[in-house]
């Protein structure tokens, strides 16, 4: 059984009280102790079923993380599949910006002289 931080170790006198604790859910601080109490007294078939359910959940979690981490499949922030007209517009814009920079540098050097 798991001990709480305060050192209190819950004890259950019956399966009914442990089941009531489990039904409250994880909000009850004794839910893990109740689950352990019930698993200790469970039939072998029930233990096998619980182990199988836990394994299925682990496989689902692993499958989800594998889907998220597909190597070589990164989303690019830059879109390269532009039409030819868009490429021409980008090229023209680049030429205009470079021309503007050259003009600014040229005027700055003329005024400095």
mmCIF file of the C-alpha atoms, coordinates in Angstrom:
data_MODEL
# 
_entry.id   MODEL 
# 
loop_
_atom_site.group_PDB 
_atom_site.id 
_atom_site.type_symbol 
_atom_site.label_atom_id 
_atom_site.label_alt_id 
_atom_site.label_comp_id 
_atom_site.label_asym_id 
_atom_site.label_entity_id 
_atom_site.label_seq_id 
_atom_site.pdbx_PDB_ins_code 
_atom_site.Cartn_x 
_atom_site.Cartn_y 
_atom_site.Cartn_z 
_atom_site.occupancy 
_atom_site.B_iso_or_equiv 
_atom_site.pdbx_formal_charge 
_atom_site.auth_seq_id 
_atom_site.auth_comp_id 
_atom_site.auth_asym_id 
_atom_site.auth_atom_id 
_atom_site.pdbx_PDB_model_num 
ATOM 1   C CA . UNK A 1 1   ? 0.000   0.000   0.000   1.00 0.00 ? 1   UNK A CA 1 
ATOM 2   C CA . UNK A 1 2   ? 1.174   3.527   -0.674  1.00 0.00 ? 2   UNK A CA 1 
ATOM 3   C CA . UNK A 1 3   ? 1.844   5.837   2.219   1.00 0.00 ? 3   UNK A CA 1 
ATOM 4   C CA . UNK A 1 4   ? 0.580   9.374   2.187   1.00 0.00 ? 4   UNK A CA 1 
ATOM 5   C CA . UNK A 1 5   ? 2.957   12.290  2.891   1.00 0.00 ? 5   UNK A CA 1 
ATOM 6   C CA . UNK A 1 6   ? 1.554   12.653  6.390   1.00 0.00 ? 6   UNK A CA 1 
ATOM 7   C CA . UNK A 1 7   ? 2.512   9.051   7.172   1.00 0.00 ? 7   UNK A CA 1 
ATOM 8   C CA . UNK A 1 8   ? -1.120  7.940   7.364   1.00 0.00 ? 8   UNK A CA 1 
ATOM 9   C CA . UNK A 1 9   ? -1.636  4.502   5.874   1.00 0.00 ? 9   UNK A CA 1 
ATOM 10  C CA . UNK A 1 10  ? -5.307  3.823   5.082   1.00 0.00 ? 10  UNK A CA 1 
ATOM 11  C CA . UNK A 1 11  ? -6.670  0.384   5.863   1.00 0.00 ? 11  UNK A CA 1 
ATOM 12  C CA . UNK A 1 12  ? -9.810  -1.035  4.392   1.00 0.00 ? 12  UNK A CA 1 
ATOM 13  C CA . UNK A 1 13  ? -11.899 -3.561  6.271   1.00 0.00 ? 13  UNK A CA 1 
ATOM 14  C CA . UNK A 1 14  ? -13.975 -4.673  3.321   1.00 0.00 ? 14  UNK A CA 1 
ATOM 15  C CA . UNK A 1 15  ? -14.033 -4.711  -0.437  1.00 0.00 ? 15  UNK A CA 1 
ATOM 16  C CA . UNK A 1 16  ? -17.170 -2.575  -0.315  1.00 0.00 ? 16  UNK A CA 1 
ATOM 17  C CA . UNK A 1 17  ? -15.435 0.322   1.404   1.00 0.00 ? 17  UNK A CA 1 
ATOM 18  C CA . UNK A 1 18  ? -12.519 0.095   -1.050  1.00 0.00 ? 18  UNK A CA 1 
ATOM 19  C CA . UNK A 1 19  ? -14.957 0.082   -3.988  1.00 0.00 ? 19  UNK A CA 1 
ATOM 20  C CA . UNK A 1 20  ? -16.741 3.165   -2.629  1.00 0.00 ? 20  UNK A CA 1 
ATOM 21  C CA . UNK A 1 21  ? -13.379 4.924   -2.396  1.00 0.00 ? 21  UNK A CA 1 
ATOM 22  C CA . UNK A 1 22  ? -12.548 3.981   -5.988  1.00 0.00 ? 22  UNK A CA 1 
ATOM 23  C CA . UNK A 1 23  ? -15.914 5.187   -7.250  1.00 0.00 ? 23  UNK A CA 1 
ATOM 24  C CA . UNK A 1 24  ? -15.194 8.657   -5.865  1.00 0.00 ? 24  UNK A CA 1 
ATOM 25  C CA . UNK A 1 25  ? -12.262 8.759   -8.262  1.00 0.00 ? 25  UNK A CA 1 
ATOM 26  C CA . UNK A 1 26  ? -8.761  10.150  -8.122  1.00 0.00 ? 26  UNK A CA 1 
ATOM 27  C CA . UNK A 1 27  ? -9.967  13.151  -6.152  1.00 0.00 ? 27  UNK A CA 1 
ATOM 28  C CA . UNK A 1 28  ? -9.993  10.857  -3.109  1.00 0.00 ? 28  UNK A CA 1 
ATOM 29  C CA . UNK A 1 29  ? -6.454  10.675  -1.701  1.00 0.00 ? 29  UNK A CA 1 
ATOM 30  C CA . UNK A 1 30  ? -6.934  6.997   -0.779  1.00 0.00 ? 30  UNK A CA 1 
ATOM 31  C CA . UNK A 1 31  ? -7.923  5.774   -4.252  1.00 0.00 ? 31  UNK A CA 1 
ATOM 32  C CA . UNK A 1 32  ? -4.542  4.154   -4.911  1.00 0.00 ? 32  UNK A CA 1 
ATOM 33  C CA . UNK A 1 33  ? -4.575  2.307   -1.584  1.00 0.00 ? 33  UNK A CA 1 
ATOM 34  C CA . UNK A 1 34  ? -8.107  1.121   -2.324  1.00 0.00 ? 34  UNK A CA 1 
ATOM 35  C CA . UNK A 1 35  ? -7.053  -0.152  -5.739  1.00 0.00 ? 35  UNK A CA 1 
ATOM 36  C CA . UNK A 1 36  ? -4.100  -2.014  -4.229  1.00 0.00 ? 36  UNK A CA 1 
ATOM 37  C CA . UNK A 1 37  ? -6.362  -3.510  -1.523  1.00 0.00 ? 37  UNK A CA 1 
ATOM 38  C CA . UNK A 1 38  ? -8.768  -4.800  -4.176  1.00 0.00 ? 38  UNK A CA 1 
ATOM 39  C CA . UNK A 1 39  ? -5.993  -6.126  -6.432  1.00 0.00 ? 39  UNK A CA 1 
ATOM 40  C CA . UNK A 1 40  ? -4.470  -8.100  -3.538  1.00 0.00 ? 40  UNK A CA 1 
ATOM 41  C CA . UNK A 1 41  ? -7.792  -9.858  -2.997  1.00 0.00 ? 41  UNK A CA 1 
ATOM 42  C CA . UNK A 1 42  ? -8.792  -10.212 -6.650  1.00 0.00 ? 42  UNK A CA 1 
ATOM 43  C CA . UNK A 1 43  ? -9.172  -13.517 -8.414  1.00 0.00 ? 43  UNK A CA 1 
ATOM 44  C CA . UNK A 1 44  ? -6.386  -14.505 -10.863 1.00 0.00 ? 44  UNK A CA 1 
ATOM 45  C CA . UNK A 1 45  ? -8.688  -13.866 -13.832 1.00 0.00 ? 45  UNK A CA 1 
ATOM 46  C CA . UNK A 1 46  ? -9.413  -10.357 -12.647 1.00 0.00 ? 46  UNK A CA 1 
ATOM 47  C CA . UNK A 1 47  ? -5.696  -9.657  -12.165 1.00 0.00 ? 47  UNK A CA 1 
ATOM 48  C CA . UNK A 1 48  ? -5.040  -10.908 -15.699 1.00 0.00 ? 48  UNK A CA 1 
ATOM 49  C CA . UNK A 1 49  ? -7.771  -8.629  -17.043 1.00 0.00 ? 49  UNK A CA 1 
ATOM 50  C CA . UNK A 1 50  ? -6.329  -5.608  -15.193 1.00 0.00 ? 50  UNK A CA 1 
ATOM 51  C CA . UNK A 1 51  ? -2.846  -6.332  -16.539 1.00 0.00 ? 51  UNK A CA 1 
ATOM 52  C CA . UNK A 1 52  ? -4.205  -6.676  -20.071 1.00 0.00 ? 52  UNK A CA 1 
ATOM 53  C CA . UNK A 1 53  ? -6.090  -3.372  -19.776 1.00 0.00 ? 53  UNK A CA 1 
ATOM 54  C CA . UNK A 1 54  ? -2.951  -1.612  -18.514 1.00 0.00 ? 54  UNK A CA 1 
ATOM 55  C CA . UNK A 1 55  ? -0.916  -3.053  -21.409 1.00 0.00 ? 55  UNK A CA 1 
ATOM 56  C CA . UNK A 1 56  ? -3.519  -1.887  -23.931 1.00 0.00 ? 56  UNK A CA 1 
ATOM 57  C CA . UNK A 1 57  ? -3.408  1.640   -22.473 1.00 0.00 ? 57  UNK A CA 1 
ATOM 58  C CA . UNK A 1 58  ? 0.416   1.656   -22.633 1.00 0.00 ? 58  UNK A CA 1 
ATOM 59  C CA . UNK A 1 59  ? 0.278   0.565   -26.285 1.00 0.00 ? 59  UNK A CA 1 
ATOM 60  C CA . UNK A 1 60  ? -2.222  3.339   -27.094 1.00 0.00 ? 60  UNK A CA 1 
ATOM 61  C CA . UNK A 1 61  ? -0.007  5.968   -25.469 1.00 0.00 ? 61  UNK A CA 1 
ATOM 62  C CA . UNK A 1 62  ? 3.078   4.684   -27.319 1.00 0.00 ? 62  UNK A CA 1 
ATOM 63  C CA . UNK A 1 63  ? 1.182   4.695   -30.606 1.00 0.00 ? 63  UNK A CA 1 
ATOM 64  C CA . UNK A 1 64  ? 0.063   8.301   -30.071 1.00 0.00 ? 64  UNK A CA 1 
ATOM 65  C CA . UNK A 1 65  ? 3.608   9.444   -29.302 1.00 0.00 ? 65  UNK A CA 1 
ATOM 66  C CA . UNK A 1 66  ? 4.963   7.598   -32.356 1.00 0.00 ? 66  UNK A CA 1 
ATOM 67  C CA . UNK A 1 67  ? 2.414   9.337   -34.585 1.00 0.00 ? 67  UNK A CA 1 
ATOM 68  C CA . UNK A 1 68  ? 3.481   12.730  -33.214 1.00 0.00 ? 68  UNK A CA 1 
ATOM 69  C CA . UNK A 1 69  ? 7.187   12.043  -33.728 1.00 0.00 ? 69  UNK A CA 1 
ATOM 70  C CA . UNK A 1 70  ? 7.369   10.938  -37.354 1.00 0.00 ? 70  UNK A CA 1 
ATOM 71  C CA . UNK A 1 71  ? 10.987  11.507  -38.446 1.00 0.00 ? 71  UNK A CA 1 
ATOM 72  C CA . UNK A 1 72  ? 11.587  13.421  -41.663 1.00 0.00 ? 72  UNK A CA 1 
ATOM 73  C CA . UNK A 1 73  ? 8.086   14.840  -41.733 1.00 0.00 ? 73  UNK A CA 1 
ATOM 74  C CA . UNK A 1 74  ? 8.525   18.393  -40.498 1.00 0.00 ? 74  UNK A CA 1 
ATOM 75  C CA . UNK A 1 75  ? 6.170   21.209  -41.278 1.00 0.00 ? 75  UNK A CA 1 
ATOM 76  C CA . UNK A 1 76  ? 7.967   23.969  -43.111 1.00 0.00 ? 76  UNK A CA 1 
ATOM 77  C CA . UNK A 1 77  ? 7.078   27.560  -42.346 1.00 0.00 ? 77  UNK A CA 1 
ATOM 78  C CA . UNK A 1 78  ? 8.061   28.643  -45.860 1.00 0.00 ? 78  UNK A CA 1 
ATOM 79  C CA . UNK A 1 79  ? 5.740   27.682  -48.698 1.00 0.00 ? 79  UNK A CA 1 
ATOM 80  C CA . UNK A 1 80  ? 7.706   26.782  -51.844 1.00 0.00 ? 80  UNK A CA 1 
ATOM 81  C CA . UNK A 1 81  ? 4.876   25.760  -54.141 1.00 0.00 ? 81  UNK A CA 1 
ATOM 82  C CA . UNK A 1 82  ? 4.199   29.229  -55.548 1.00 0.00 ? 82  UNK A CA 1 
ATOM 83  C CA . UNK A 1 83  ? 2.913   29.907  -59.046 1.00 0.00 ? 83  UNK A CA 1 
ATOM 84  C CA . UNK A 1 84  ? 5.255   31.457  -61.648 1.00 0.00 ? 84  UNK A CA 1 
ATOM 85  C CA . UNK A 1 85  ? 3.501   34.820  -61.319 1.00 0.00 ? 85  UNK A CA 1 
ATOM 86  C CA . UNK A 1 86  ? 4.114   34.862  -57.583 1.00 0.00 ? 86  UNK A CA 1 
ATOM 87  C CA . UNK A 1 87  ? 7.800   34.055  -58.153 1.00 0.00 ? 87  UNK A CA 1 
ATOM 88  C CA . UNK A 1 88  ? 8.033   36.958  -60.627 1.00 0.00 ? 88  UNK A CA 1 
ATOM 89  C CA . UNK A 1 89  ? 6.397   39.302  -58.104 1.00 0.00 ? 89  UNK A CA 1 
ATOM 90  C CA . UNK A 1 90  ? 8.818   38.168  -55.368 1.00 0.00 ? 90  UNK A CA 1 
ATOM 91  C CA . UNK A 1 91  ? 11.792  38.660  -57.693 1.00 0.00 ? 91  UNK A CA 1 
ATOM 92  C CA . UNK A 1 92  ? 10.608  42.128  -58.692 1.00 0.00 ? 92  UNK A CA 1 
ATOM 93  C CA . UNK A 1 93  ? 10.109  43.053  -55.037 1.00 0.00 ? 93  UNK A CA 1 
ATOM 94  C CA . UNK A 1 94  ? 13.633  41.863  -54.249 1.00 0.00 ? 94  UNK A CA 1 
ATOM 95  C CA . UNK A 1 95  ? 15.121  43.899  -57.087 1.00 0.00 ? 95  UNK A CA 1 
ATOM 96  C CA . UNK A 1 96  ? 13.236  46.999  -55.914 1.00 0.00 ? 96  UNK A CA 1 
ATOM 97  C CA . UNK A 1 97  ? 14.471  46.583  -52.317 1.00 0.00 ? 97  UNK A CA 1 
ATOM 98  C CA . UNK A 1 98  ? 18.085  46.060  -53.399 1.00 0.00 ? 98  UNK A CA 1 
ATOM 99  C CA . UNK A 1 99  ? 17.870  49.088  -55.706 1.00 0.00 ? 99  UNK A CA 1 
ATOM 100 C CA . UNK A 1 100 ? 16.513  51.176  -52.828 1.00 0.00 ? 100 UNK A CA 1 
ATOM 101 C CA . UNK A 1 101 ? 19.365  50.078  -50.573 1.00 0.00 ? 101 UNK A CA 1 
ATOM 102 C CA . UNK A 1 102 ? 21.964  50.922  -53.241 1.00 0.00 ? 102 UNK A CA 1 
ATOM 103 C CA . UNK A 1 103 ? 20.376  54.354  -53.753 1.00 0.00 ? 103 UNK A CA 1 
ATOM 104 C CA . UNK A 1 104 ? 20.393  55.053  -49.985 1.00 0.00 ? 104 UNK A CA 1 
ATOM 105 C CA . UNK A 1 105 ? 24.058  54.021  -49.642 1.00 0.00 ? 105 UNK A CA 1 
ATOM 106 C CA . UNK A 1 106 ? 25.027  56.034  -52.719 1.00 0.00 ? 106 UNK A CA 1 
ATOM 107 C CA . UNK A 1 107 ? 23.303  59.190  -51.416 1.00 0.00 ? 107 UNK A CA 1 
ATOM 108 C CA . UNK A 1 108 ? 24.828  58.719  -47.971 1.00 0.00 ? 108 UNK A CA 1 
ATOM 109 C CA . UNK A 1 109 ? 28.342  58.508  -49.421 1.00 0.00 ? 109 UNK A CA 1 
ATOM 110 C CA . UNK A 1 110 ? 27.762  61.575  -51.668 1.00 0.00 ? 110 UNK A CA 1 
ATOM 111 C CA . UNK A 1 111 ? 26.632  63.713  -48.708 1.00 0.00 ? 111 UNK A CA 1 
ATOM 112 C CA . UNK A 1 112 ? 29.550  62.538  -46.576 1.00 0.00 ? 112 UNK A CA 1 
ATOM 113 C CA . UNK A 1 113 ? 32.066  63.832  -49.140 1.00 0.00 ? 113 UNK A CA 1 
# 
